[in-house]
């Protein structure tokens, strides 16, 4: 018998950025697992990133329902001078009064988040939709934004027999920027009450990594299943790809102040001093938005002549560029929950089959998976000398046309494999 499932998500093409890819990839494999998926998403959202190329990746097997969403915070952002929420978690010399008020408003009045105004209209619409489609027996909510979980919570209370999976791509009250939203006692109490209610009422809770799962288990007092992000690994011979003629080190995706790899800038300057030939070939590429503190440090460590960026490219273009890059740079946010940060970008890099230069916290989920897959070299945030040595060694391999990666154990992270696991858990 075909199982019919409803997915509630805020991020769906033409939305771009990391929030969309997890379920966009999973959605391709529901039909072959005897499931019909209906996606409920916004029609006119103020997504920070738009990528029209992703529309072509939406499976024809899906039913997609779009509803308009009211987002008053986007007008506040414009007045305050934020771009797509910039300013939260970024380095600024001084926050002006208007920006402080906006952050306070977001943290204390928009509970659980700025998409709260979509909760009640979505609940009313989906309540009627589920009554008209009683063969839908399961709903999945994915957050953030955690308003998606609140919609599902209200539906669960209306339809107690409806099976509900709550998927956490990031923590809720334990996310790294939570305190930067300046929540007061009342707001903090409401957030934690909603979070606990979601965790205790969902039939199944998913998380992307071990550390995040442990945090949710501690809060909710229940088991949380781990389903990492994944990727649809392309089949190709990496030695047939025409690589960059320069010794390129590239980062793909936004680079906030918390991801500023200062140790890398220091190591690169020392490497340039030690091997003058590196000056002929070094090329630093940053694709995506870049915090001003990063460009300042690139200048500070005398790397501006080797730097190209920031560049904006579509997701499709980024996949091609990743396959051509000599060294793929991945930096985990330097934050209180850095051990649990396992970005979807890592799995895209796996698919590119190029060596990774990874910077993060020791004994983190990221370090463990880099070692498990033999996909690159991991460095702690403050390492400089060993990082310099790795750069120079990689540069010699580049000159000898012998800079390649040999990842292992990657099929477990294929979106097809992970989707099968999700559906087994649901059943």
N, C-alpha and C positions, 0 to 999 in steps of 0.2 A: 504494500500500500504506500502511495506517495505521501510523504510528510510535507505539509505546507507551513512555511515559516515566514514571519514578518521581522525585518530588520529595521530598527529605528536608529538613524544616524544623522548627524549634522553635516558631515563632510562627505560629499559625493560629487563626481564630475558635473560641471566644469571646475569645481573646487580643486585646487592643487595643494601641495604641501604634504607633510608626513601623515596627517590625520586621515587622508582618504585611502591610502594604498593598502592598508591591512585588509579591510573588508572588500575592497574592489577586487583584490586578488583571490580571496577566499570565495567570493560570489561566483567565480567562473566554474567551480567544481561541485556546486550543489546538485545540479541536475543529474550528473553521472553517479551521485550517491542517493538517487531516488528521492530528492527533495526539490520542492518548488519554492523559490525565494521571492518575496515581495519586499521592495526597499521603500521606506518612507523617509523623505528628506526635504529640505527647504527648496523653494523655487528661486528666491531672490535674496539670498543671504549675503552679508557683507564679509565674504571669505577674504582672509588676508592675501591669498594667492589664487589666481585664476589660471587654469591650464586647459585650454580647449582641446588639446591633443588627447586628453584622457577620455573624452567622450567616446572615442573609437574603441576603448578597452572595455566598455560596459557590455556584458554578455546579452545577446538577444533573447536568452532564455528567461530573463528577469522581467518582472512587472515593477515599474518605478512610479511611485506616487509622490508628486511634489505639491507642497502647500506653502503659501506666502508666510513670511515670518516678519514680525515687528521687532526691530533692534534699535531702540533709542540711544544706546551707548555709542553707536557709530557717529551720531551728531556731536556728542560730547567729545569723542576722540578728535574729530576734525577741529572743533573749537580750541581744544587743549594742545593741538599740535602733535598728537600721536599718529603714527602710521601703522595700522594693523596691530595696535596694542604695544608698539614700541615704547620703551620706557620702563616696563615691568621687567625686572631682571637684567637691565642693561646699565652700563656705566654712564652716569651723567654728573656733570660738575655740581649742579644744584637744581633741585626740582622746584619749579615755580609754584605759586599758590594754586593756580588753576589746575595744574597737573596733580598736585597733592589732593585736591578736592575730588578730582575725577577718580583717582586711585581709591580714595576712601569710599566714594559712592559705589564704585564697582565692588569693593570688598564688604560693604555693610548693607547696601540696599538691593544689590543684584544677587540674590541667593537662590540657587547655589552658584549661579554665574550669570553672565550678561545675556544668555539666551533664555532666561526664565520666562520671558513673555511669550514663548512658543509652547510652554507646557500646557496650559489650559485649553487653548484652541486645538492643539494636537490631540489631547486627551478626548475632547468632545468628538472630534472627527473620527479618531481611531475606535472609540467606543461603538459608534454607529457602524463603522466599517467591519469590525469584528462580529457584530450582531448579524450583519448581512453576509458575512463569510465565515460561518461557524466551523468550516473545515480547516481554518488556520488554528493550529493547536499549540504553537510555540512562538514566542517573541524573543528577539535578541536586542538589547540596547548596548550601544558602545559609547564610551565617554573617555576623556572629556570632549565636549562640555557635558557635565554631569546632569544637566537638565534632561538629557535623553533618558537617564536612569529614573528620574522622577516621573517622567511620562509613563514609563513601563511600570513603575511602582503603583501608580494610580490605576492603570489597567489591570494589574494583578489583583488589586483589592476589589475591582469591579467583577473580574472573571477569575475566581480562585482556582479553577481547574486549569487555567492557561499556564503552560510551562514557560518559565522565564529564565533566560541566561543574561547575566550582567557582565559585560566585557570591559575591563579596565585597561586602557592603553597607557594610562599614567595613574599615579595615586590621586587621592582626593584631598584630604586635609594634610597629608604628608608630602604633597608635591613641593618642590624646592622653592617656589615663589609664593607660597601660601601666606607667610607672614609679611611679605612685601605689599600685600593687598590691604594691610592695616586693619584686620578684622577686630571689632570690639567684642566685648564679652557676649553680648546677645547674638551677634552674627556668628561668632565661633561656636556657640552652643547650638544654633540652628543648623549650621553646616554639619557638625558632628552627629546631630540627631538624624538628619536626612541620610548621611553616609551609613550610619548604623542600621537604619530602617531598610535601605537598599540591600545591604549585605545580609541581613537576617531574613528578608522576604524573598529574595531571588532563589530559584530552585538550583541554579548553577552559577558559580562565579568564576570568571576567567581573568588571568593576568598575564602580562607579557614576559615576566621574568621572576626568578626565585626571590630576590630581595623585596620587590613590590608585593609579591604574593604573601610573604611573611608578614609584612606590615598590615595588609588587609585581613589576614587570618587573626592577627593580634587584636585588631579593632572589632571584627565581626564575630570572633569566637567560633569560626567554622572553616572547613577546608576550602582552599582556593586552588583551582587547577591552572597549570601553566601551559599556555599556548603562545609560543614566541611569535613575533612577526615573521613573515616569510617572504619568499621571492619565487617567481616563475623562472627558473634558471634556463637561460638560452643554451642551446647546443652549438658550440663552435670550437674551433681549434685556436687557442689564444696566440699561437705562433704564426697564424696566418693574418693576424690583425696588424695593420700598419701603425706602429706606435709613434708617439710624439718624438720628433727629432731632438727636442730639448729634454733635459733632465727635469721633467715636470713633477711637481708636488701639488696635488689639487684636493680641495675640499668642496663637497657638494652639499648645498643646503644652507640655511641661515647660520650665521656665526655670531652669537651674542657675546657680551663681555665675559660671561661665565664660561665660554668656550675658548677664550683667548689663549693659544698655546705659547705662552711666553718662553717656555723652555725650548721650544722649537726655534723661535727667532734667535735666541742666544746660541743654540747649537749650530744653526746655519751660519751665523756670523763667524764663529770659531772655525767651522769647516772651510769657509771661504778664505780665511787667513792661512789655514794649513795647506790647502790645495788650491793654488791660483787658477788651475784649469777649470775648476768648478764655475768660475765667473763667466766662462764662455757658454755654459749650458744651462745653468740654473733658471728655472721658471716657476714661480709660485702663482697658482691660479685659485681664486676663491669664487665659486659660483653660488650666487644667492645674496641675500642681504648681509651686510657686514657692519658690526658696531664700530663707531668711530675710534674706540680705544684700541682696536686691533690695527687699523691703519696708522694710528699714532705710533704703536710699538714697532710696526714694520719699518717706519721711518727712523725711529729711535735706534734700531739695531742695524741701520744702514742697508736695508734690503729693498728699498723702493725701486731701484733700477731693475730688480728681478721680479717685481710684483705686477700681476695683471688682474684687475678686478675693481669692484665686484662686477660680475657678469650675471645677467638673467637669461636662463635658457629653459626650454620646456623640459618636462620629465623625459620625453622620448629622446631629446638631444643629449640630456645628461647621461643616459645609459650608454650611448655611443661614445661620448667623451670619456666616461669611466674606463671603457675597454682600451682606450688609447693612452691613458695616463700612466706614467712610469711608477709613481708612488701615490697611493690613495690615502689621504689624511682623514682620520676620524678622531674627534675630540669629544669626550664626555663632559657634560656640564660639571663645573666645579661647584658642588652644592651638597646640602646635608644628605640628600638621597642619591648621591652619585654612584654608590655601589649597585643600585638597582636600575640605572639607566642603560637600556639596551635598545638603542634607536633602530628603526627600520632601515636606516641607511646602511648599517652593517651588512644586512642580507643582500642589498643591491650590490654592494662592493664584492660580496662573495660571488655573485653572478658574473661580475666583470673579470674575475680570474686574474687580477693584478695584485701585487704585494701591497699590504696595508701597513701604514705607520699609525699606530693607535696610542692615544694618550688618555689616561684616566686614573682611577684609584685602584690600588692593589687589592686583590681578593674580591674584586667586583664581578658582577655577572658578565661584564664585557671582557675582562681579562680571561675568565674561564672559557668563554666561547671562542676567543682568539686562539687560545692554546689547543682547545678541543678540535678546531678545524684546521690548524696549521696554516692560517690565512695571512699571517703577518707578524709583526713584532710589536709587543706591548711595552709601554713606558709609563712610569708614574709621573704625575704632574711636574715634579721638581727635578726630574732627571735631565741632565744636560750633557755630561761627558759621554755617557753610553749612547745617547741619542746622536751626538756628533759622530761617534765611531760608526753607528749604523748608517748614517747618511753617506759618509765617505766610502764605506764598504759597498753600499748600494750604487753609488756613483761609479765605482770601478766596475761593477757588474754591468752597469748601463753602457760604459765605454766598450766593454767586451761583448755587448749585445747578449748578455746572459742574465738579465734581470727579469725573473719570472716567479710566479707563485704556484704552489702545488697544494691547494686546499683539499682536505679530506673530510669525510663524515658529513657532507653537506645535504644529502638527499632528505634527511630528517627535517630540514628547514624549507623544503619545497612547499609552496602554498597548497599544492594538491594533497600532499601527505598530511599537512596540518588541518586542512578542511575535513578530511576523512576522520581525523582524531576528534575534531569538534562534534561532528555528527554522531560519532560513537558515544561521546559523553552525553549528548542530548537524548539519544535513544535509551 
